[in-house]
Amino acid sequence: MDFGIWVDRRPQGRVKPVREREAYSRLVQQGVSNTEACRIVGVDRRTSQH
């Protein structure tokens, strides 16, 4: 099994949902409602609002 030793051992923090944000934006641009786009992408409705 390949693995490497972490040089930077500091906490990495929260991972930003880049792919989810892009998918959400595409759906909204296509005319899908906020609630439906959130359901499809799998994020909470309150999280998605800009």
N, CA, C and O atoms as CSV, one atom per row, in Angstrom:
chain,resi,resn,atom,element,x,y,z
A,1,MET,N,N,0.849,-1.174,0.000
A,1,MET,CA,C,0.000,0.000,0.000
A,1,MET,C,C,0.894,1.235,0.000
A,1,MET,O,O,1.854,1.306,0.768
A,2,ASP,N,N,0.585,2.208,-0.856
A,2,ASP,CA,C,1.373,3.434,-0.924
A,2,ASP,C,C,0.824,4.459,0.060
A,2,ASP,O,O,-0.385,4.673,0.152
A,3,PHE,N,N,1.719,5.071,0.776
A,3,PHE,CA,C,1.329,6.167,1.633
A,3,PHE,C,C,2.545,7.057,1.835
A,3,PHE,O,O,3.685,6.650,1.610
A,4,GLY,N,N,2.275,8.262,2.259
A,4,GLY,CA,C,3.366,9.198,2.485
A,4,GLY,C,C,3.267,9.793,3.873
A,4,GLY,O,O,2.198,9.807,4.482
A,5,ILE,N,N,4.363,10.271,4.355
A,5,ILE,CA,C,4.392,10.923,5.649
A,5,ILE,C,C,3.979,12.374,5.463
A,5,ILE,O,O,4.491,13.067,4.585
A,6,TRP,N,N,3.065,12.821,6.281
A,6,TRP,CA,C,2.587,14.192,6.179
A,6,TRP,C,C,3.659,15.141,6.668
A,6,TRP,O,O,4.141,15.012,7.794
A,7,VAL,N,N,4.031,16.078,5.844
A,7,VAL,CA,C,4.995,17.096,6.246
A,7,VAL,C,C,4.274,18.176,7.044
A,7,VAL,O,O,4.770,18.632,8.075
A,8,ASP,N,N,3.107,18.580,6.563
A,8,ASP,CA,C,2.305,19.599,7.231
A,8,ASP,C,C,1.302,18.890,8.122
A,8,ASP,O,O,0.307,18.362,7.626
A,9,ARG,N,N,1.538,18.865,9.415
A,9,ARG,CA,C,0.680,18.133,10.334
A,9,ARG,C,C,-0.363,19.018,11.007
A,9,ARG,O,O,-1.073,18.571,11.908
A,10,ARG,N,N,-0.457,20.281,10.569
A,10,ARG,CA,C,-1.463,21.164,11.155
A,10,ARG,C,C,-2.854,20.706,10.738
A,10,ARG,O,O,-3.002,20.044,9.711
A,11,PRO,N,N,-3.873,21.049,11.520
A,11,PRO,CA,C,-5.249,20.718,11.126
A,11,PRO,C,C,-5.562,21.326,9.763
A,11,PRO,O,O,-5.176,22.461,9.485
A,12,GLN,N,N,-6.250,20.586,8.924
A,12,GLN,CA,C,-6.532,21.021,7.569
A,12,GLN,C,C,-7.793,21.873,7.473
A,12,GLN,O,O,-8.029,22.518,6.451
A,13,GLY,N,N,-8.594,21.881,8.514
A,13,GLY,CA,C,-9.808,22.694,8.499
A,13,GLY,C,C,-10.898,22.057,7.649
A,13,GLY,O,O,-10.759,20.927,7.181
A,14,ARG,N,N,-11.970,22.790,7.461
A,14,ARG,CA,C,-13.091,22.280,6.678
A,14,ARG,C,C,-12.750,22.289,5.204
A,14,ARG,O,O,-12.095,23.207,4.711
A,15,VAL,N,N,-13.192,21.275,4.514
A,15,VAL,CA,C,-13.000,21.190,3.067
A,15,VAL,C,C,-14.124,21.976,2.410
A,15,VAL,O,O,-15.296,21.765,2.722
A,16,LYS,N,N,-13.776,22.872,1.510
A,16,LYS,CA,C,-14.796,23.679,0.846
A,16,LYS,C,C,-15.504,22.833,-0.210
A,16,LYS,O,O,-14.856,22.113,-0.969
A,17,PRO,N,N,-16.812,22.920,-0.256
A,17,PRO,CA,C,-17.610,22.109,-1.197
A,17,PRO,C,C,-17.603,22.690,-2.606
A,17,PRO,O,O,-18.634,23.164,-3.084
A,18,VAL,N,N,-16.461,22.659,-3.270
A,18,VAL,CA,C,-16.313,23.281,-4.584
A,18,VAL,C,C,-17.216,22.608,-5.619
A,18,VAL,O,O,-17.942,23.285,-6.347
A,19,ARG,N,N,-17.170,21.284,-5.681
A,19,ARG,CA,C,-17.992,20.585,-6.688
A,19,ARG,C,C,-19.477,20.772,-6.438
A,19,ARG,O,O,-20.252,20.946,-7.378
A,20,GLU,N,N,-19.878,20.736,-5.166
A,20,GLU,CA,C,-21.288,20.926,-4.837
A,20,GLU,C,C,-21.740,22.336,-5.213
A,20,GLU,O,O,-22.843,22.524,-5.725
A,21,ARG,N,N,-20.883,23.324,-4.957
A,21,ARG,CA,C,-21.231,24.714,-5.275
A,21,ARG,C,C,-21.385,24.899,-6.777
A,21,ARG,O,O,-22.301,25.586,-7.229
A,22,GLU,N,N,-20.488,24.286,-7.558
A,22,GLU,CA,C,-20.579,24.392,-9.012
A,22,GLU,C,C,-21.843,23.716,-9.530
A,22,GLU,O,O,-22.528,24.264,-10.393
A,23,ALA,N,N,-22.155,22.535,-9.011
A,23,ALA,CA,C,-23.367,21.824,-9.436
A,23,ALA,C,C,-24.613,22.621,-9.065
A,23,ALA,O,O,-25.548,22.725,-9.859
A,24,TYR,N,N,-24.625,23.181,-7.860
A,24,TYR,CA,C,-25.758,23.991,-7.419
A,24,TYR,C,C,-25.949,25.189,-8.344
A,24,TYR,O,O,-27.071,25.480,-8.760
A,25,SER,N,N,-24.859,25.884,-8.667
A,25,SER,CA,C,-24.946,27.057,-9.538
A,25,SER,C,C,-25.476,26.699,-10.916
A,25,SER,O,O,-26.296,27.425,-11.477
A,26,ARG,N,N,-25.005,25.571,-11.470
A,26,ARG,CA,C,-25.500,25.140,-12.787
A,26,ARG,C,C,-26.994,24.859,-12.749
A,26,ARG,O,O,-27.723,25.240,-13.665
A,27,LEU,N,N,-27.450,24.200,-11.705
A,27,LEU,CA,C,-28.874,23.873,-11.604
A,27,LEU,C,C,-29.725,25.137,-11.498
A,27,LEU,O,O,-30.771,25.237,-12.140
A,28,VAL,N,N,-29.285,26.094,-10.697
A,28,VAL,CA,C,-30.044,27.338,-10.536
A,28,VAL,C,C,-30.080,28.112,-11.852
A,28,VAL,O,O,-31.107,28.693,-12.202
A,29,GLN,N,N,-28.958,28.122,-12.585
A,29,GLN,CA,C,-28.927,28.802,-13.878
A,29,GLN,C,C,-29.862,28.140,-14.878
A,29,GLN,O,O,-30.356,28.797,-15.794
A,30,GLN,N,N,-30.108,26.852,-14.713
A,30,GLN,CA,C,-31.019,26.136,-15.597
A,30,GLN,C,C,-32.477,26.334,-15.196
A,30,GLN,O,O,-33.378,25.837,-15.871
A,31,GLY,N,N,-32.716,27.063,-14.094
A,31,GLY,CA,C,-34.081,27.363,-13.682
A,31,GLY,C,C,-34.627,26.463,-12.592
A,31,GLY,O,O,-35.818,26.528,-12.288
A,32,VAL,N,N,-33.796,25.629,-11.996
A,32,VAL,CA,C,-34.247,24.756,-10.909
A,32,VAL,C,C,-34.355,25.607,-9.646
A,32,VAL,O,O,-33.518,26.479,-9.413
A,33,SER,N,N,-35.367,25.362,-8.842
A,33,SER,CA,C,-35.547,26.147,-7.618
A,33,SER,C,C,-34.431,25.849,-6.612
A,33,SER,O,O,-33.751,24.826,-6.690
A,34,ASN,N,N,-34.269,26.770,-5.673
A,34,ASN,CA,C,-33.249,26.617,-4.640
A,34,ASN,C,C,-33.449,25.323,-3.863
A,34,ASN,O,O,-32.493,24.578,-3.647
A,35,THR,N,N,-34.663,25.050,-3.446
A,35,THR,CA,C,-34.953,23.857,-2.655
A,35,THR,C,C,-34.644,22.591,-3.431
A,35,THR,O,O,-34.042,21.662,-2.892
A,36,GLU,N,N,-35.046,22.545,-4.677
A,36,GLU,CA,C,-34.809,21.363,-5.502
A,36,GLU,C,C,-33.324,21.180,-5.801
A,36,GLU,O,O,-32.823,20.056,-5.766
A,37,ALA,N,N,-32.617,22.267,-6.094
A,37,ALA,CA,C,-31.182,22.181,-6.359
A,37,ALA,C,C,-30.437,21.670,-5.131
A,37,ALA,O,O,-29.520,20.859,-5.253
A,38,CYS,N,N,-30.823,22.136,-3.967
A,38,CYS,CA,C,-30.188,21.658,-2.727
A,38,CYS,C,C,-30.438,20.174,-2.518
A,38,CYS,O,O,-29.535,19.440,-2.114
A,39,ARG,N,N,-31.646,19.732,-2.790
A,39,ARG,CA,C,-31.973,18.319,-2.630
A,39,ARG,C,C,-31.150,17.464,-3.577
A,39,ARG,O,O,-30.642,16.415,-3.180
A,40,ILE,N,N,-31.010,17.899,-4.826
A,40,ILE,CA,C,-30.258,17.145,-5.834
A,40,ILE,C,C,-28.780,17.080,-5.471
A,40,ILE,O,O,-28.163,16.018,-5.554
A,41,VAL,N,N,-28.211,18.214,-5.067
A,41,VAL,CA,C,-26.785,18.279,-4.759
A,41,VAL,C,C,-26.482,17.627,-3.412
A,41,VAL,O,O,-25.390,17.096,-3.208
A,42,GLY,N,N,-27.445,17.668,-2.495
A,42,GLY,CA,C,-27.244,17.052,-1.191
A,42,GLY,C,C,-26.708,17.994,-0.131
A,42,GLY,O,O,-25.952,17.584,0.750
A,43,VAL,N,N,-27.102,19.264,-0.216
A,43,VAL,CA,C,-26.693,20.231,0.799
A,43,VAL,C,C,-27.937,20.790,1.479
A,43,VAL,O,O,-29.036,20.736,0.926
A,44,ASP,N,N,-27.754,21.324,2.680
A,44,ASP,CA,C,-28.856,21.928,3.405
A,44,ASP,C,C,-29.288,23.202,2.686
A,44,ASP,O,O,-28.454,23.929,2.146
A,45,ARG,N,N,-30.554,23.463,2.682
A,45,ARG,CA,C,-31.096,24.612,1.956
A,45,ARG,C,C,-30.529,25.924,2.479
A,45,ARG,O,O,-30.267,26.833,1.691
A,46,ARG,N,N,-30.335,26.044,3.781
A,46,ARG,CA,C,-29.791,27.266,4.358
A,46,ARG,C,C,-28.322,27.472,3.990
A,46,ARG,O,O,-27.859,28.611,3.922
A,47,THR,N,N,-27.592,26.396,3.754
A,47,THR,CA,C,-26.180,26.483,3.417
A,47,THR,C,C,-25.964,27.061,2.032
A,47,THR,O,O,-24.964,27.744,1.808
A,48,SER,N,N,-26.851,26.814,1.111
A,48,SER,CA,C,-26.648,27.163,-0.288
A,48,SER,C,C,-26.905,28.624,-0.608
A,48,SER,O,O,-26.406,29.125,-1.616
A,49,GLN,N,N,-27.653,29.308,0.207
A,49,GLN,CA,C,-28.047,30.668,-0.126
A,49,GLN,C,C,-26.855,31.599,-0.048
A,49,GLN,O,O,-26.108,31.590,0.930
A,50,HIS,N,N,-26.682,32.403,-1.085
A,50,HIS,CA,C,-25.527,33.306,-1.193
A,50,HIS,C,C,-25.795,34.552,-0.403
A,50,HIS,O,O,-24.952,35.447,-0.357
